[in-house]
Every structure is written in C-alpha cells, then in structure tokens.
Amino acid sequence: MQQINTIMSELLRIFPIYEFEKLEKQHKGNYYTKYFTGWQQLMVLLFAQITGQDSLREIETSLMVHQGKWYHLGLKGVKRSTVSDAMGKRSSEIFEGVFYKLLEKCKSLTPKHKFRFKNPLFTLDSTVIEY
C-alpha cells in the first residue's frame, strides 16, 4: 500500500507537539482553556495558511467539510467564534517562539547557508513580532 504524506504531516514532523507544549507552559497558553488548545489553534492556522483561507467563515466551512479527517489531530468541530476568541486571548509569544524554533532547526540543518528574508515575511496571525 502506498503511503502519501500530506503537507500538514510534513510540517508536524518538523515541529513536534512536545516542543510546542513547552512553549505553551512557558507562556501559560492554555490558562483557563477548556476546549480549544494552543496546538489545535496552530493546526487551524496552518490549515488556513496552506489552503489560502482569508476569513474565519472560510476556515470554519473548510474544516467542517474535512471533519472526518481531523480526528488524529484532536480537532472536532471548530467554530469561528472559538477561533476568534483564541486569537484574541492566547499570547502571540507562543507562535513567535514556534517561528524561532523552526528558524533554529533550519539553521542547524544548513549551517553554511545564511537565512535572509529578502521578501516580506508573513506570519500565521496578524500580531506583530518585535525583535
């Protein structure tokens, strides 16, 4: 049987959940959270970025269409109000940390290649990342 890896599985292989959970604990990302964890928010944001979704309504609709395929990531029904609340309340420093961890991994894999961002760098959410 042929195994097909999706873009999502390739991204998750690069950045495992235990590293994300360390960042969440460090920034108290799941403080007072009952349902929608930071990891689930990252999955939704990655899905939206990969599929080119522009609005919360589009994200919700696309996720509902593929609801049967999301069980292995822990996503069930994701409502746009839940995503909106999470975007407003959860610290953007968690996702900033994800970026820098991924950048470190890229630099360690190719030590001779310098990573320069000549083009604009787009983040997964609209929060400004300060250096």
N, CA and C atoms as an extended XYZ file, in Angstrom:
393
Properties=species:S:1:pos:R:3:atomname:S:1:resname:S:1:resid:I:1 pbc="F F F"
N         0.843       -1.180        0.000 N   MET     1
C         0.000        0.000        0.000 CA  MET     1
C         0.888        1.243        0.000 C   MET     1
N         0.558        2.168       -0.821 N   GLN     2
C         1.324        3.397       -0.953 CA  GLN     2
C         0.942        4.370        0.154 C   GLN     2
N         1.957        4.949        0.783 N   GLN     3
C         1.716        5.933        1.818 CA  GLN     3
C         1.935        7.321        1.242 C   GLN     3
N         0.969        8.196        1.478 N   ILE     4
C         1.048        9.564        0.986 CA  ILE     4
C         1.119       10.499        2.185 C   ILE     4
N         2.164       11.289        2.247 N   ASN     5
C         2.304       12.278        3.310 CA  ASN     5
C         1.730       13.604        2.850 C   ASN     5
N         0.923       14.186        3.696 N   THR     6
C         0.343       15.481        3.371 CA  THR     6
C         1.305       16.591        3.776 C   THR     6
N         1.032       17.785        3.308 N   ILE     7
C         1.834       18.949        3.702 CA  ILE     7
C         1.741       19.141        5.208 C   ILE     7
N         0.558       18.909        5.749 N   MET     8
C         0.358       19.073        7.182 CA  MET     8
C         1.224       18.089        7.968 C   MET     8
N         1.288       16.840        7.540 N   SER     9
C         2.107       15.859        8.261 CA  SER     9
C         3.593       16.196        8.156 C   SER     9
N         4.006       16.744        7.029 N   GLU    10
C         5.407       17.152        6.878 CA  GLU    10
C         5.738       18.304        7.828 C   GLU    10
N         4.833       19.257        7.964 N   LEU    11
C         5.060       20.371        8.885 CA  LEU    11
C         5.097       19.891       10.332 C   LEU    11
N         4.229       18.952       10.674 N   LEU    12
C         4.190       18.444       12.043 CA  LEU    12
C         5.416       17.610       12.365 C   LEU    12
N         5.993       16.993       11.380 N   ARG    13
C         7.215       16.224       11.596 CA  ARG    13
C         8.384       17.165       11.914 C   ARG    13
N         8.383       18.332       11.322 N   ILE    14
C         9.445       19.308       11.573 CA  ILE    14
C         9.340       19.879       12.986 C   ILE    14
N         8.122       20.138       13.415 N   PHE    15
C         7.920       20.761       14.722 CA  PHE    15
C         6.992       19.896       15.571 C   PHE    15
N         7.552       19.031       16.430 N   PRO    16
C         6.724       18.110       17.213 CA  PRO    16
C         5.933       18.798       18.318 C   PRO    16
N         4.901       18.104       18.760 N   ILE    17
C         3.969       18.660       19.742 CA  ILE    17
C         4.641       18.931       21.083 C   ILE    17
N         5.608       18.108       21.500 N   TYR    18
C         6.215       18.318       22.817 CA  TYR    18
C         6.975       19.646       22.885 C   TYR    18
N         7.551       20.094       21.776 N   GLU    19
C         8.228       21.394       21.775 CA  GLU    19
C         7.202       22.526       21.893 C   GLU    19
N         6.077       22.349       21.222 N   PHE    20
C         5.020       23.351       21.305 CA  PHE    20
C         4.457       23.414       22.726 C   PHE    20
N         4.286       22.250       23.353 N   GLU    21
C         3.752       22.220       24.716 CA  GLU    21
C         4.686       22.920       25.702 C   GLU    21
N         5.995       22.825       25.482 N   LYS    22
C         6.944       23.559       26.337 CA  LYS    22
C         6.729       25.059       26.201 C   LYS    22
N         6.523       25.521       24.960 N   LEU    23
C         6.268       26.951       24.749 CA  LEU    23
C         4.953       27.375       25.397 C   LEU    23
N         3.940       26.514       25.302 N   GLU    24
C         2.645       26.827       25.920 CA  GLU    24
C         2.763       26.953       27.432 C   GLU    24
N         3.499       26.030       28.047 N   LYS    25
C         3.682       26.098       29.503 CA  LYS    25
C         4.462       27.343       29.891 C   LYS    25
N         5.457       27.670       29.102 N   GLN    26
C         6.281       28.841       29.382 CA  GLN    26
C         5.460       30.128       29.351 C   GLN    26
N         4.525       30.235       28.409 N   HIS    27
C         3.723       31.454       28.241 CA  HIS    27
C         2.302       31.299       28.764 C   HIS    27
N         2.025       30.194       29.471 N   LYS    28
C         0.691       29.919       30.035 CA  LYS    28
C        -0.392       30.041       28.969 C   LYS    28
N        -0.176       29.372       27.854 N   GLY    29
C        -1.081       29.477       26.716 CA  GLY    29
C        -2.420       28.806       26.899 C   GLY    29
N        -2.503       27.767       27.735 N   ASN    30
C        -3.771       27.068       27.947 CA  ASN    30
C        -4.396       27.422       29.293 C   ASN    30
N        -3.999       28.557       29.839 N   TYR    31
C        -4.551       29.008       31.105 CA  TYR    31
C        -6.024       29.344       30.916 C   TYR    31
N        -6.894       28.757       31.699 N   TYR    32
C        -8.354       28.913       31.612 CA  TYR    32
C        -8.916       28.424       30.282 C   TYR    32
N        -8.272       27.458       29.652 N   THR    33
C        -8.766       26.916       28.395 CA  THR    33
C        -9.350       25.534       28.663 C   THR    33
N       -10.580       25.324       28.215 N   LYS    34
C       -11.224       24.037       28.435 CA  LYS    34
C       -11.252       23.191       27.164 C   LYS    34
N       -11.410       23.811       26.033 N   TYR    35
C       -11.675       23.046       24.824 CA  TYR    35
C       -10.626       23.238       23.736 C   TYR    35
N       -10.353       24.455       23.375 N   PHE    36
C        -9.537       24.759       22.202 CA  PHE    36
C        -8.111       25.069       22.642 C   PHE    36
N        -7.223       24.089       22.528 N   THR    37
C        -5.844       24.247       22.994 CA  THR    37
C        -5.019       25.045       21.984 C   THR    37
N        -3.839       25.430       22.415 N   GLY    38
C        -2.933       26.151       21.528 CA  GLY    38
C        -2.486       25.305       20.355 C   GLY    38
N        -2.302       23.998       20.586 N   TRP    39
C        -1.912       23.095       19.492 CA  TRP    39
C        -3.020       23.034       18.450 C   TRP    39
N        -4.268       22.966       18.899 N   GLN    40
C        -5.388       22.952       17.964 CA  GLN    40
C        -5.459       24.266       17.198 C   GLN    40
N        -5.167       25.368       17.872 N   GLN    41
C        -5.148       26.659       17.189 CA  GLN    41
C        -4.054       26.681       16.128 C   GLN    41
N        -2.889       26.133       16.449 N   LEU    42
C        -1.808       26.062       15.467 CA  LEU    42
C        -2.225       25.225       14.265 C   LEU    42
N        -2.919       24.111       14.504 N   MET    43
C        -3.385       23.265       13.395 CA  MET    43
C        -4.352       24.032       12.497 C   MET    43
N        -5.255       24.779       13.122 N   VAL    44
C        -6.221       25.570       12.355 CA  VAL    44
C        -5.508       26.653       11.558 C   VAL    44
N        -4.539       27.324       12.173 N   LEU    45
C        -3.801       28.381       11.479 CA  LEU    45
C        -2.964       27.823       10.330 C   LEU    45
N        -2.326       26.678       10.553 N   LEU    46
C        -1.562       26.049        9.472 CA  LEU    46
C        -2.475       25.637        8.327 C   LEU    46
N        -3.619       25.058        8.660 N   PHE    47
C        -4.582       24.671        7.634 CA  PHE    47
C        -5.045       25.879        6.840 C   PHE    47
N        -5.347       26.966        7.539 N   ALA    48
C        -5.802       28.187        6.865 CA  ALA    48
C        -4.718       28.737        5.954 C   ALA    48
N        -3.475       28.698        6.411 N   GLN    49
C        -2.367       29.216        5.609 CA  GLN    49
C        -2.145       28.347        4.371 C   GLN    49
N        -2.136       27.042        4.566 N   ILE    50
C        -1.882       26.116        3.453 CA  ILE    50
C        -2.969       26.207        2.392 C   ILE    50
N        -4.219       26.309        2.835 N   THR    51
C        -5.337       26.327        1.892 CA  THR    51
C        -5.697       27.726        1.406 C   THR    51
N        -5.047       28.750        1.948 N   GLY    52
C        -5.287       30.111        1.477 CA  GLY    52
C        -6.618       30.691        1.921 C   GLY    52
N        -7.074       30.317        3.110 N   GLN    53
C        -8.340       30.836        3.625 CA  GLN    53
C        -8.136       32.254        4.136 C   GLN    53
N        -9.098       33.127        3.849 N   ASP    54
C        -8.971       34.533        4.216 CA  ASP    54
C        -9.831       34.956        5.397 C   ASP    54
N       -10.862       34.205        5.707 N   SER    55
C       -11.768       34.638        6.769 CA  SER    55
C       -12.082       33.479        7.706 C   SER    55
N       -12.583       33.828        8.881 N   LEU    56
C       -12.963       32.804        9.847 CA  LEU    56
C       -14.089       31.919        9.313 C   LEU    56
N       -14.982       32.513        8.563 N   ARG    57
C       -16.089       31.743        7.981 CA  ARG    57
C       -15.553       30.701        6.989 C   ARG    57
N       -14.589       31.086        6.160 N   GLU    58
C       -13.992       30.142        5.204 CA  GLU    58
C       -13.252       29.027        5.936 C   GLU    58
N       -12.533       29.387        6.988 N   ILE    59
C       -11.806       28.381        7.764 CA  ILE    59
C       -12.783       27.378        8.370 C   ILE    59
N       -13.835       27.883        8.987 N   GLU    60
C       -14.830       27.014        9.618 CA  GLU    60
C       -15.476       26.082        8.595 C   GLU    60
N       -15.867       26.631        7.465 N   THR    61
C       -16.516       25.823        6.427 CA  THR    61
C       -15.579       24.747        5.893 C   THR    61
N       -14.336       25.104        5.630 N   SER    62
C       -13.369       24.136        5.110 CA  SER    62
C       -13.088       23.032        6.116 C   SER    62
N       -12.985       23.396        7.378 N   LEU    63
C       -12.751       22.377        8.402 CA  LEU    63
C       -13.944       21.448        8.552 C   LEU    63
N       -15.138       21.982        8.438 N   MET    64
C       -16.334       21.143        8.556 CA  MET    64
C       -16.443       20.162        7.393 C   MET    64
N       -16.017       20.575        6.216 N   VAL    65
C       -16.044       19.683        5.056 CA  VAL    65
C       -15.120       18.490        5.278 C   VAL    65
N       -13.983       18.739        5.923 N   HIS    66
C       -12.978       17.696        6.136 CA  HIS    66
C       -12.986       17.184        7.574 C   HIS    66
N       -14.108       17.281        8.251 N   GLN    67
C       -14.191       16.957        9.674 CA  GLN    67
C       -13.761       15.516        9.976 C   GLN    67
N       -14.071       14.589        9.116 N   GLY    68
C       -13.715       13.199        9.349 CA  GLY    68
C       -12.228       12.920        9.290 C   GLY    68
N       -11.470       13.811        8.697 N   LYS    69
C       -10.029       13.617        8.539 CA  LYS    69
C        -9.204       14.255        9.651 C   LYS    69
N        -9.852       14.945       10.576 N   TRP    70
C        -9.129       15.704       11.586 CA  TRP    70
C        -9.049       14.996       12.932 C   TRP    70
N        -9.619       13.811       13.069 N   TYR    71
C        -9.671       13.148       14.363 CA  TYR    71
C        -8.269       12.882       14.930 C   TYR    71
N        -7.305       12.560       14.072 N   HIS    72
C        -5.961       12.229       14.533 CA  HIS    72
C        -5.195       13.439       15.078 C   HIS    72
N        -5.668       14.644       14.786 N   LEU    73
C        -5.048       15.858       15.330 CA  LEU    73
C        -5.785       16.377       16.562 C   LEU    73
N        -6.885       15.733       16.906 N   GLY    74
C        -7.649       16.158       18.066 CA  GLY    74
C        -8.647       17.261       17.774 C   GLY    74
N        -8.833       17.590       16.511 N   LEU    75
C        -9.821       18.606       16.148 CA  LEU    75
C       -11.172       17.944       15.962 C   LEU    75
N       -12.183       18.578       16.483 N   LYS    76
C       -13.547       18.097       16.272 CA  LYS    76
C       -14.265       19.187       15.496 C   LYS    76
N       -15.312       19.720       16.037 N   GLY    77
C       -15.969       20.839       15.388 CA  GLY    77
C       -15.337       22.138       15.859 C   GLY    77
N       -14.784       22.901       14.954 N   VAL    78
C       -14.161       24.171       15.311 CA  VAL    78
C       -15.065       25.293       14.805 C   VAL    78
N       -15.540       26.091       15.727 N   LYS    79
C       -16.413       27.213       15.381 CA  LYS    79
C       -15.593       28.483       15.227 C   LYS    79
N       -16.080       29.378       14.387 N   ARG    80
C       -15.321       30.608       14.139 CA  ARG    80
C       -15.235       31.480       15.389 C   ARG    80
N       -16.248       31.436       16.241 N   SER    81
C       -16.185       32.233       17.475 CA  SER    81
C       -15.093       31.711       18.401 C   SER    81
N       -14.900       30.394       18.415 N   THR    82
C       -13.845       29.799       19.233 CA  THR    82
C       -12.477       30.216       18.728 C   THR    82
N       -12.287       30.174       17.415 N   VAL    83
C       -11.014       30.590       16.818 CA  VAL    83
C       -10.778       32.074       17.083 C   VAL    83
N       -11.807       32.874       16.933 N   SER    84
C       -11.697       34.311       17.166 CA  SER    84
C       -11.313       34.612       18.612 C   SER    84
N       -11.966       33.948       19.555 N   ASP    85
C       -11.638       34.146       20.966 CA  ASP    85
C       -10.199       33.742       21.261 C   ASP    85
N        -9.786       32.613       20.709 N   ALA    86
C        -8.416       32.129       20.934 CA  ALA    86
C        -7.397       33.103       20.357 C   ALA    86
N        -7.691       33.648       19.187 N   MET    87
C        -6.763       34.604       18.574 CA  MET    87
C        -6.644       35.865       19.425 C   MET    87
N        -7.721       36.248       20.070 N   GLY    88
C        -7.700       37.450       20.892 CA  GLY    88
C        -7.084       37.254       22.260 C   GLY    88
N        -7.226       36.044       22.828 N   LYS    89
C        -6.804       35.824       24.202 CA  LYS    89
C        -5.446       35.141       24.341 C   LYS    89
N        -5.110       34.254       23.430 N   ARG    90
C        -3.860       33.496       23.560 CA  ARG    90
C        -2.678       34.361       23.147 C   ARG    90
N        -1.601       34.246       23.876 N   SER    91
C        -0.416       35.062       23.650 CA  SER    91
C         0.237       34.748       22.308 C   SER    91
N         0.580       35.778       21.599 N   SER    92
C         1.267       35.599       20.311 CA  SER    92
C         2.715       35.180       20.510 C   SER    92
N         3.222       35.310       21.729 N   GLU    93
C         4.600       34.918       22.012 CA  GLU    93
C         4.819       33.425       21.805 C   GLU    93
N         3.772       32.632       21.950 N   ILE    94
C         3.872       31.193       21.697 CA  ILE    94
C         4.231       30.957       20.236 C   ILE    94
N         3.535       31.625       19.342 N   PHE    95
C         3.746       31.438       17.914 CA  PHE    95
C         5.045       32.100       17.449 C   PHE    95
N         5.445       33.150       18.154 N   GLU    96
C         6.751       33.743       17.893 CA  GLU    96
C         7.839       32.732       18.248 C   GLU    96
N         7.644       32.043       19.364 N   GLY    97
C         8.584       31.004       19.762 CA  GLY    97
C         8.654       29.875       18.758 C   GLY    97
N         7.505       29.512       18.184 N   VAL    98
C         7.470       28.481       17.144 CA  VAL    98
C         8.325       28.914       15.958 C   VAL    98
N         8.175       30.163       15.560 N   PHE    99
C         8.964       30.677       14.439 CA  PHE    99
C        10.452       30.567       14.714 C   PHE    99
N        10.882       31.012       15.889 N   TYR   100
C        12.308       30.992       16.193 CA  TYR   100
C        12.845       29.580       16.355 C   TYR   100
N        12.040       28.672       16.891 N   LYS   101
C        12.463       27.265       16.981 CA  LYS   101
C        12.644       26.673       15.588 C   LYS   101
N        11.711       26.967       14.687 N   LEU   102
C        11.834       26.472       13.321 CA  LEU   102
C        13.036       27.087       12.618 C   LEU   102
N        13.294       28.358       12.866 N   LEU   103
C        14.455       29.021       12.283 CA  LEU   103
C        15.752       28.382       12.781 C   LEU   103
N        15.799       28.062       14.078 N   GLU   104
C        16.972       27.367       14.628 CA  GLU   104
C        17.194       26.024       13.954 C   GLU   104
N        16.102       25.286       13.750 N   LYS   105
C        16.219       23.983       13.083 CA  LYS   105
C        16.727       24.136       11.659 C   LYS   105
N        16.226       25.132       10.968 N   CYS   106
C        16.680       25.363        9.593 CA  CYS   106
C        18.162       25.719        9.564 C   CYS   106
N        18.582       26.550       10.496 N   LYS   107
C        19.992       26.941       10.549 CA  LYS   107
C        20.891       25.756       10.900 C   LYS   107
N        20.411       24.867       11.757 N   SER   108
C        21.231       23.716       12.132 CA  SER   108
C        21.333       22.700       11.004 C   SER   108
N        20.314       22.633       10.160 N   LEU   109
C        20.341       21.695        9.036 CA  LEU   109
C        21.249       22.174        7.912 C   LEU   109
N        21.347       23.474        7.758 N   THR   110
C        22.175       24.039        6.694 CA  THR   110
C        23.069       25.119        7.282 C   THR   110
N        24.150       24.734        7.986 N   PRO   111
C        24.966       25.743        8.664 CA  PRO   111
C        25.702       26.695        7.732 C   PRO   111
N        25.970       26.285        6.500 N   LYS   112
C        26.687       27.169        5.577 CA  LYS   112
C        25.766       28.189        4.916 C   LYS   112
N        24.499       27.878        4.878 N   HIS   113
C        23.527       28.757        4.224 CA  HIS   113
C        22.990       29.760        5.241 C   HIS   113
N        23.093       31.034        4.917 N   LYS   114
C        22.553       32.067        5.803 CA  LYS   114
C        21.109       32.338        5.404 C   LYS   114
N        20.259       32.359        6.409 N   PHE   115
C        18.855       32.627        6.150 CA  PHE   115
C        18.621       34.127        6.191 C   PHE   115
N        18.329       34.664        5.051 N   ARG   116
C        17.990       36.083        4.936 CA  ARG   116
C        16.599       36.166        4.343 C   ARG   116
N        15.834       37.064        4.843 N   PHE   117
C        14.478       37.242        4.352 CA  PHE   117
C        14.437       38.509        3.509 C   PHE   117
N        14.680       38.352        2.213 N   LYS   118
C        14.686       39.493        1.301 CA  LYS   118
C        13.266       39.956        0.996 C   LYS   118
N        12.369       39.005        0.918 N   ASN   119
C        10.964       39.325        0.661 CA  ASN   119
C        10.251       39.550        1.986 C   ASN   119
N         9.069       40.127        1.944 N   PRO   120
C         8.321       40.308        3.191 CA  PRO   120
C         8.049       38.958        3.847 C   PRO   120
N         8.128       38.919        5.150 N   LEU   121
C         7.882       37.709        5.912 CA  LEU   121
C         6.473       37.775        6.462 C   LEU   121
N         5.634       36.838        6.079 N   PHE   122
C         4.250       36.811        6.530 CA  PHE   122
C         4.120       35.822        7.669 C   PHE   122
N         3.491       36.229        8.760 N   THR   123
C         3.276       35.349        9.897 CA  THR   123
C         1.915       34.681        9.775 C   THR   123
N         1.676       33.715       10.651 N   LEU   124
C         0.420       32.980       10.601 CA  LEU   124
C        -0.752       33.759       11.171 C   LEU   124
N        -0.495       34.713       12.041 N   ASP   125
C        -1.566       35.570       12.505 CA  ASP   125
C        -1.135       37.025       12.302 C   ASP   125
N        -1.991       37.937       12.664 N   SER   126
C        -1.727       39.333       12.341 CA  SER   126
C        -0.956       40.073       13.425 C   SER   126
N        -0.476       39.373       14.438 N   THR   127
C         0.264       40.007       15.521 CA  THR   127
C         1.667       40.369       15.044 C   THR   127
N         2.131       41.554       15.392 N   VAL   128
C         3.473       41.999       15.024 CA  VAL   128
C         4.487       41.334       15.947 C   VAL   128
N         5.534       40.775       15.368 N   ILE   129
C         6.603       40.162       16.144 CA  ILE   129
C         7.754       41.146       16.230 C   ILE   129
N         8.056       41.565       17.456 N   GLU   130
C         9.137       42.523       17.666 CA  GLU   130
C        10.430       41.779       17.973 C   GLU   130
N        11.534       42.302       17.538 N   TYR   131
C        12.809       41.651       17.836 CA  TYR   131
C        13.408       42.326       19.038 C   TYR   131
